[in-house]
Amino acid sequence: MKVNEMMDKDFIVVSPDDDLVEVSILMEKKLRFTTPVVDDQKRLVGWITSLDVTRGFREGMKNVKEVMYAKEDIVAVNEDDPARLAVLEASEYKVFNIPVINDDDVVVGVVRTFDIVKTLSSLYEIKVNKIFEAMEEELKGVTWEELMEASAIVTRRRTGKRVTAQDYEKRIRESTFGEAIWATGGLEKFFVGLIAIGELVIARKVAQARK
């Protein structure tokens, strides 16, 4: 997924010479509390938030350019960047929204925290059995039954609880990716478990072939 598939295209822009009162009215009307500042060619030159506008009012300032952040002081991503880059940038720099530009520095969208949460939420709702079906396809010659049996064995080893292949299959049929991550104690542990399952399947098939 690229940034342009996740970004908000219903955004507003302002110019450095815009009046702060007019900008505050626009932000309130459009329910956009951060916005890119652009030049006449719609190229990114800065960034402004509703807090900056409030500070401007308090300090007697009149125009956007008096309170905005300059381009070199803000985080931006390109529309063709991987979407994960926007997520990482938002996390690292503790920002709620990030302007999106094209190769000409023209603002084409804004990635908002809401967009990130919405995208991640959709990923969390993927059914776990879809992941196992992908494993079956990649591990050539492995059957669904073998995957379920290996999964049950790995689960028994880790939890100490007796789980049959049928129990495990029923569980993943009803679980989403997000539920599985929480249940296993995090994303890393979930994928470590998948690797262990794959390794066990391969080891068992090798052992059977040697008989």
GIJO-V220717 format. One record per backbone hydrogen bond with DSSP energy under -1.0 kcal/mol. CO is the residue of the C=O (numbers start at 1). NH is the residue of the N-H. E is the energy in kcal/mol with one decimal. If there is no record, write none. Layout:
CO_NH_E / CO_NH_E
This chain:
1_83_-2.5 / 2_5_-1.6 / 3_6_-1.6 / 3_7_-2.3 / 8_110_-1.7 / 9_11_-1.1 / 14_38_-2.8 / 15_18_-1.7 / 16_65_-2.8 / 18_64_-1.9 / 19_23_-2.3 / 20_24_-2.5 / 21_25_-2.0 / 22_26_-2.3 / 23_27_-2.7 / 24_28_-2.1 / 25_29_-2.5 / 26_30_-2.5 / 27_32_-1.9 / 33_50_-2.5 / 35_48_-2.2 / 36_14_-1.9 / 37_45_-3.1 / 37_46_-1.6 / 39_42_-1.9 / 42_107_-2.6 / 43_39_-1.8 / 45_71_-1.4 / 46_37_-2.4 / 47_69_-3.0 / 48_35_-2.6 / 49_53_-1.8 / 50_54_-2.3 / 51_55_-2.4 / 52_56_-2.5 / 53_57_-2.3 / 54_58_-2.2 / 55_59_-2.1 / 56_61_-3.0 / 57_60_-1.2 / 62_20_-2.9 / 63_66_-1.2 / 64_67_-1.8 / 64_68_-1.9 / 69_47_-1.7 / 70_73_-1.9 / 71_74_-1.6 / 77_101_-2.5 / 78_81_-1.8 / 79_4_-2.0 / 81_3_-2.8 / 82_85_-1.6 / 83_87_-1.5 / 84_88_-2.6 / 85_89_-2.6 / 86_90_-2.4 / 87_91_-1.9 / 88_92_-2.8 / 89_93_-2.6 / 90_95_-1.3 / 96_113_-1.7 / 98_111_-3.1 / 99_77_-2.0 / 100_108_-2.7 / 100_109_-1.2 / 101_79_-2.3 / 102_105_-1.9 / 105_44_-2.7 / 106_102_-1.7 / 109_100_-2.9 / 110_8_-3.2 / 111_98_-2.6 / 112_116_-2.0 / 113_117_-2.8 / 114_118_-2.5 / 115_119_-2.3 / 116_120_-2.7 / 117_121_-2.5 / 118_122_-1.7 / 119_123_-1.5 / 120_124_-2.2 / 123_126_-1.5 / 124_178_-3.3 / 126_177_-3.2 / 127_130_-1.3 / 128_132_-1.6 / 129_133_-2.1 / 130_134_-1.6 / 131_135_-1.7 / 132_136_-2.2 / 133_137_-1.6 / 134_138_-2.0 / 135_139_-3.1 / 138_140_-1.7 / 139_142_-2.1 / 143_147_-1.8 / 144_148_-2.3 / 145_149_-2.3 / 146_150_-2.3 / 147_151_-2.3 / 148_152_-2.2 / 149_153_-2.0 / 150_154_-2.5 / 151_155_-2.3 / 152_156_-2.3 / 153_157_-2.3 / 154_158_-1.8 / 155_159_-2.5 / 156_160_-2.1 / 164_168_-2.5 / 165_169_-2.4 / 166_170_-2.2 / 167_171_-2.1 / 168_172_-2.4 / 169_173_-1.8 / 175_128_-1.8 / 176_180_-2.3 / 177_181_-2.1 / 178_182_-2.0 / 179_183_-2.3 / 180_184_-2.0 / 181_186_-2.8 / 186_190_-1.9 / 187_191_-2.1 / 188_192_-2.2 / 189_193_-2.0 / 190_194_-1.7 / 191_195_-2.3 / 192_196_-2.2 / 193_197_-2.2 / 194_198_-2.4 / 195_199_-2.7 / 196_200_-2.2 / 197_201_-2.4 / 198_202_-2.2 / 199_203_-2.5 / 200_204_-2.5 / 201_205_-2.0 / 202_206_-2.3 / 203_207_-2.3 / 204_208_-2.0 / 205_209_-2.0 / 206_210_-1.3
